[in-house]
Structures are given as C-alpha cells and as structure tokens.
C-alpha cells in the first residue's frame, strides 16, 4: 500500500496526463493475503481506516483521468481499486466481486458506494449477501464497469484508451471530474460548471482548441 502511494506521488509530480492501473497478465488483484492474519492482534481501524481508505479516497480524487484494466480476478480490495478509477474495462472472462461473506467480513475500499451507485440497492445487496462473482462481460452488461473486451486484450485496449484520453484537454477533464465527483443539485452543478468554464478559459489548451476549430484543423493539446 505504501508503494502504491509512492507511485501516485511520482505520477502526480511528473508530466503524465492519464493514469492506467493494471495488475499482472492474469490477475488484477485477488485482495488481501489473509493466510497469516492473527485475529487477536489485528487492528482493522489502523489498517482500513488509516491506510486503505485514505489511499482509495486519494485514487478516487486523483487529479488526472484514471483508468483500470482488469485481467483475471479483481476481488475484495482489488474490486475497490478497479472501481475507484474513472473508467474500468475488463477482459470478458475476468472475475469481479467482493466475496467477503465467505470469511465474515464487511466489504471495504468503497465497495458499498460503488455497488450501490452503479447497480442500485437490491442488486448491490444481492452481490454482498451471496458473494457472487461477475465475469467481465456480466459486469459490463450490469454497468458496473464501462465495457468488456475479448479475453487477453484488455491491457492493449486500455493503453489505446489511455493514450486517447491523455492526448485530450486534460485540464478540462480535471475540472469535469471535480464536478462529477462533487455531485449536487442541478443548480449547484450549473454554478460549478460556470466557475470551471471561467477557469479553463485561461488555459493554453482552450486557446489551442478554439484556434484549431477556427482554422479547421485537429487540435494539439498539451495538458496546460
């Protein structure tokens, strides 16, 4: 977890314009290794409340577009990481879910929020109570993730998507992300849109986009 935080620091300090989160070739993340967990000495609040949850919040609010590419299992902690990104695509045969019911735990890493937000109360409750896992295809059909791709192609497809997003006006994307994450009423969103539109007018990308439109050419955005 510390290393993941360090990687976010490095990305944020560099010139990256889109964050792609992936696991290995055949596993995204199977969750925590519980084989040596000692219930007598474990301190869930110290681990979840002070380490895991703050990291998930930071990933969710990261000031760049974020994309997760799921190959193989994304379970428990892994599911939370995948869904915390702005976009999530998966191999059609990937497995996503929170089988915490099998060990008597409560799902964490924001799983309740993501399942409720995307599936609704009843479907979220069913997945939590049964521990049922969804294939990448089923997760896409349920709108838990953005889309599923043919098995073995998710990393290549995710790279294409990340490159497309990263070549766009990422300052504008950052402001849109802020609006989406904050939510609120229609009036509140209108107000935030107006204020962010005023902010983005001062960026080089907006100047380039307008000039390219007037010159009838494709804009070249720099993320500035």
C-alpha positions, 0 to 999 in steps of 0.5 A: 500500500505504501508503494502504491502511494509512492507511485501516485506521488511520482505520477502526480509530480511528473508530466503524465496526463492519464493514469492506467492501473493494471495488475499482472497478465492474469490477475488484477488483484485477488485482495488481501493475503489473509493466510497469516492474519492473527485475529487477536492482534489485528487492528482493522481501524489502523489498517482500513481506516488509516491506510486503505481508505485514505489511499482509495479516497486519494485514487478516487480524487486523483487529479488526472483521468484514471483508468483500470484494466482488469485481467483475471480476478479483481476481488475484495480490495482489488474490486475497490481499486478497479472501481475507484478509477474513472473508467474500468474495462475488463477482459470478458472472462475476468472475475469481479466481486467482493466475496467477503461473506465467505470469511465474515467480513464487511466489504471495504475500499468503497465497495458499498458506494460503488455497488450501490451507485452503479447497480442500485440497492437490491442488486448491490445487496444481492452481490454482498449477501451471496458473494457472487462473482461477475465475469467481465462481460456480466459486469459490463452488461450490469454497468458496473464497469464501462465495457468488456473486451475479448479475453487477453486484450484488455491491457492493449485496449486500455493503453489505446484508451489511455493514450486517447484520453491523455492526448485530450484537454486534460485540464478540462477533464480535471475540472469535469471530474471535480464536478462529477465527483462533487455531485449536487443539485442541478443548480449547484452543478450549473454554478460549478460548471460556470466557475470551471468554464471561467477557469479553463478559459485561461488555459493554453489548451482552450486557446489551442482548441478554439484556434484549431476549430477556427482554422479547421484543423485537429487540435494539439493539446498539451495538458496546460 
